Amino acid sequence: MSELLNKIALSLVKGIGPKSTRILVSELGGVNQVFNATDEVLLSIPKISKTVVESIRDPYIFDRAAQEIDFITKNDIQPMFYLDAEYPKRLEFCADAPVMLYAKGNLNINNRKVIAVVGTRNSTAYGRDMCNKIISELAVYNPLIVSGLAMGIDIAAHKSAVENNLQTIGVLAHGVDSIYPPSSRPVASKMFSNGGVLSEFLSGTVPIRENFPTRNRVIAGMCDALIIVESKKRGGSIISAELAFGYHRDVFAVPGKASDLLSEGCNDLIKYQKALMITSGKDVAREMNWAAPTKKTKQPELFPELDANEVKILETIRNSSQIALDDISLKTGLGSGKLAQLLLQLEFNGLVRVLPGKVYESA
C-alpha cells in the first residue's frame, strides 16, 4: 500500500512532467527511492529544480494520494503505474504518456489489436453508418475499440463495439467517478462487462476544456491505428490524428464530399498524406496486414440452443460423410415430418448441407 501511495503521490508532484518523472525514477532506481533521496541528490538530476523538490516534500501530495486510495478501494478501481504489467504497453513508447492511469471495468488492453475511432460530436447519419460499417467488418478480428465517450462518432463507435461483442474502452477527460456527457451513460453501463473506462485524472476531476486535448494523447498513444470518421478542419479529432501520426501509429480517414464541412478535416488528412483513405473495415485489416481468422468447424457445444433431437441428428450426420434422409430417420427414430423440420432449421443455422436426392452432410 505504501508503494501505491508513493506512485500516486509522484504523479501529483508539481513542476515536473511525465518524461522527467520517468528520468527521475530511472536515475534513483525506483519510486520509493525518490522520496527517500536527499535534496542534494534530487537537485543533481536534470530538470529537477528547487520547486520540484519542495513539491516532493509537500505533505499534500500524500494526503491526496491516500484519499485516492480510499476511493480506489471502495469503488473497485484499478490503478496502473507506468511500470506496472497492466499499464498499456503501447503508451510506454510515448514520452508524454501519463505516469498513472485509473481503470474501471473489465479491461484487457495488452496482447491484442487496438483500434481508436474518433470524430465530430455533430455527426451525420453518413458518419454514424460508416462508423458502424467499419467496426462491424472489423469484428471478425476481435479488436479492442478505443474512443472518448463523447457525443457523435465516439459514442457511435462504443455502441457498435458493444453490439458486435467487442471490448471497448472510453478514455475520459475527467475522473472515473463520473460519465460525461450524461447522454453517454446508458452505453457506458453496457461497456463495463467487456471493457470500461480509463483516465489519468483523479476522482472528482471535472471535464474542463483543457483536459480534452490531454486525454486525446492517451487515445492516440494506446492504439495500433486511429480512424477519423468525420471531422471539421480543426477540432479534437484532428489533434488526435496529429498525435497518432507523431507516435508513428497508422492513421486512417473516411472521406466525404469536398463541400461538406464535417468531412473537411478527414479530406485534408488524406490530401496531405497524414492518413490513408478507407471506406470499410476490410481496408483497415488489409493495411494493418491482419490475417483473416481461420474458419473452424462448428461444434454442437457451440450451439447451446440445440435441443436433444437436433443434437442427435447432427451427430448422426457427422458420423457419416454423407447420409440419406431415410437413414437419418432410421438411426434417430424420428418421423419424416419432424425430421424434415429439424433438418431445415439445422440448415438455416449453417450446420448441415442438403445435397441432391435428399442426402445430407455436415457443413
Secondary structure, DSSP 4 states (H G I P E B T S, - for coil): -HHHHHHHHHHT-TT--HHHHHHHHHHHTSHHHHHHS-HHHHHTSTT--HHHHHHHH-HHHHHHHHHHHHHHHHHT-EEEETTSTTS-GGGGG-TT--SEEEEEEE---SSS-EEEEE--SS--HHHHHHHHHHHHHHGGG-PEEEE---TTHHHHHHHHHHHTT--EEEEPSS-TTS-SSGGGHHHHHHHGGGEEEEESSPTT----TTHHHHHHHHHHHS-SEEEE-S--SSSHHHHHHHHHHHTT-EEEE----TT-GGGHHHHHHHHTTSSEE-SSHHHHHHHTTPPPPPP----GGG-TT--HHHHHHHHHHHTSSSEEHHHHHHHHT--HHHHHHHHHHHHHTTSEEEETTTEEEE-
